[in-house]
Amino acid sequence: MTPPAPPDRLDLIFAALADPTRRRVLSMLLEDDMAVSDVAEPFQMSLAAISKHLAVLAAAGLIRQERRGRITWCKLDPDGMRRASVWMQGFGQFDPVDLDDFERFLDVQLRSDDDQDA
């Protein structure tokens, strides 16, 4: 049995962006680089839990983490978000976006992908 292919970078980016906590972290990092402990401060979760969120963001290429002495700093990595933005700009042709049409488009695309896999 062949192991599954590694997820595409866009899959990782959109999976990371799907979580509201991670989106909030990204918004915080828009302001400035932050230590992990400072990122965790406004959330009602443990440092371990916020570290897991940061690991997902880093794996998606949305942030970078850097150790400075005993402190780990987080900063946005603009290249990760740029990938998602470039992909989404391709949908600008639907200006304004008709969500019903977009849903039908995705449905057709997913069905055709399923047909090709069969």
Secondary structure as the mmCIF struct_conf table of DSSP 4:
data_model
#
loop_
_struct_conf.conf_type_id
_struct_conf.id
_struct_conf.beg_label_comp_id
_struct_conf.beg_label_asym_id
_struct_conf.beg_label_seq_id
_struct_conf.end_label_comp_id
_struct_conf.end_label_asym_id
_struct_conf.end_label_seq_id
HELX_LH_PP_P HELX_LH_PP_P1 THR A 2 ASP A 8
HELX_RH_AL_P HELX_RH_AL_P1 ARG A 9 LEU A 17
TURN_TY1_P TURN_TY1_P1 ALA A 18 ALA A 18
BEND BEND1 ASP A 19 ASP A 19
HELX_RH_AL_P HELX_RH_AL_P2 PRO A 20 GLU A 31
STRN STRN1 MET A 34 ALA A 35
HELX_RH_AL_P HELX_RH_AL_P3 VAL A 36 ALA A 40
TURN_TY1_P TURN_TY1_P2 GLU A 41 PRO A 42
BEND BEND2 PHE A 43 MET A 45
HELX_RH_AL_P HELX_RH_AL_P4 LEU A 47 ALA A 59
TURN_TY1_P TURN_TY1_P3 ALA A 60 GLY A 61
BEND BEND3 LEU A 62 LEU A 62
STRN STRN2 ILE A 63 ARG A 68
TURN_TY1_P TURN_TY1_P4 GLY A 69 ARG A 70
STRN STRN3 ILE A 71 LEU A 76
HELX_RH_AL_P HELX_RH_AL_P5 PRO A 78 GLN A 89
HELX_RH_3T_P HELX_RH_3T_P1 GLY A 90 PHE A 94
BEND BEND4 ASP A 95 PRO A 96
HELX_LH_PP_P HELX_LH_PP_P2 VAL A 97 VAL A 97
HELX_RH_AL_P HELX_RH_AL_P6 LEU A 99 ASP A 117
#
